[in-house]
Amino acid sequence: MTESGVRPPLALTMGEPAGIGGEIALKAWLTARGAARADGAVPPFVLLDDPARLESLAARLGLPVPVKAVGSMAEGAALFGAALPVLPQPLAAPVTPGRPDPANGAAVIASIDRAVELVRRGEASAVVTNPIQKSALYAAGFRHPGHTEYLAHLAGLSEEPVMMLAAQDLRVVPVTIHVSVRDAVPLVTREAILHAGRVTAAALARDFGIARPRLAVAALNPHAGEGGAMGREEIDVIAPAVADLRAEGIDAVGPKPADTLFHAAARRGYDAALCMYHDQALIPLKTIDFDTGVNITLGLPFVRTSPDHGTALDIAGTGRAGASSLIAALTTAEAMTARRRA
């Protein structure tokens, strides 16, 4: 809380300016203004972006959003009910929707850096990140696989970050993240599963209010390896890791065949599923709840959430982007920070 007892607003980063981040931020503010008349469902946020480009975008899309540059998060919080508050982050080059320009990469990264610093100073309650276009950032010299790894770097974590994807009926954690399937298999180690399980269990208790988290651990191979006939990773790696988690007092079961882990009845038996590679986790979550999934980085000293979708360059600037996932990311971040304070 601030000295006045008011909770600081969320810091929302720019994301890829040629993508849909600006549009969904504008629409999230419109939703927040409407909700303020009802139940206040969308928490206050301040966008770290270029005010001029947002004003232009709002006018082009016909969105009645007054954009106001502010000098601080506190000023933005006070203004939020009347206008979309923006801490200015100037862009180096004009923006063409759908066409990322590496010249703007420095501004995208600076927006993330600034959001983290605001949270560390207590001026923002959490970081919510709009989607980035990794290829454009790589061309600008970015040397991290993605948001998750970069935030872990900013936080000074000595261990690998843990990414959770959460929706209303499912939470999934990929043990390996942004690597090819071929490269992922040797990275599925006993130590990696243990790390993901420990961090996930702790986060479920601290950030989601689950007193005794239940983890289901997916197999790597079809039919959980069929007793070794389709691979020995379940026998040699995953089952021992599950036994280790249980020995530490964590309620973990597995390895479970992935093809039967995500139907409705199975989902009722656990609070989060540890998956062995990226798509094993994201395919079921996006199939079950494509519109309101949230990306959460676990193990950071601050709360970070993000929409569970990309920059959608194919529809950028058309007015077709939906803000449901961003709104879910904002409300999830607010709930997590409230639990941490409690």
Sequence and secondary structure as in RCSB ss.txt:
>XXXX:A:sequence
MTESGVRPPLALTMGEPAGIGGEIALKAWLTARGAARADGAVPPFVLLDDPARLESLAARLGLPVPVKAVGSMAE
GAALFGAALPVLPQPLAAPVTPGRPDPANGAAVIASIDRAVELVRRGEASAVVTNPIQKSALYAAGFRHPGHTEY
LAHLAGLSEEPVMMLAAQDLRVVPVTIHVSVRDAVPLVTREAILHAGRVTAAALARDFGIARPRLAVAALNPHAG
EGGAMGREEIDVIAPAVADLRAEGIDAVGPKPADTLFHAAARRGYDAALCMYHDQALIPLKTIDFDTGVNITLGL
PFVRTSPDHGTALDIAGTGRAGASSLIAALTTAEAMTARRRA
>XXXX:A:secstr
  TTS    EEE    TTTTHHHHHHHHHHHHHHHHTTT  S  EEEEE HHHHHHHHHHHT    EEE SSHHH
HHHHTTTSEEEEE   SS  BTTB  GGGHHHHHHHHHHHHHHHHTTSSS EE     HHHHHHTT  SSSHHHH
HHHHHT SS  EEEEE SS EEEESS SS HHHHHHH  HHHHHHHHHHHHHHHHHHH  SS EEEEE SSGGGG
GGGTT SHIIIIIHHHHHHHHHTT EEEEEE GGGSSSHHHHTT SEEEESSHHHHHHHHHHH SSS EEEEET 
SS EEEESS   TTTTTTT    HHHHHHHHHHHHHHHHHH 
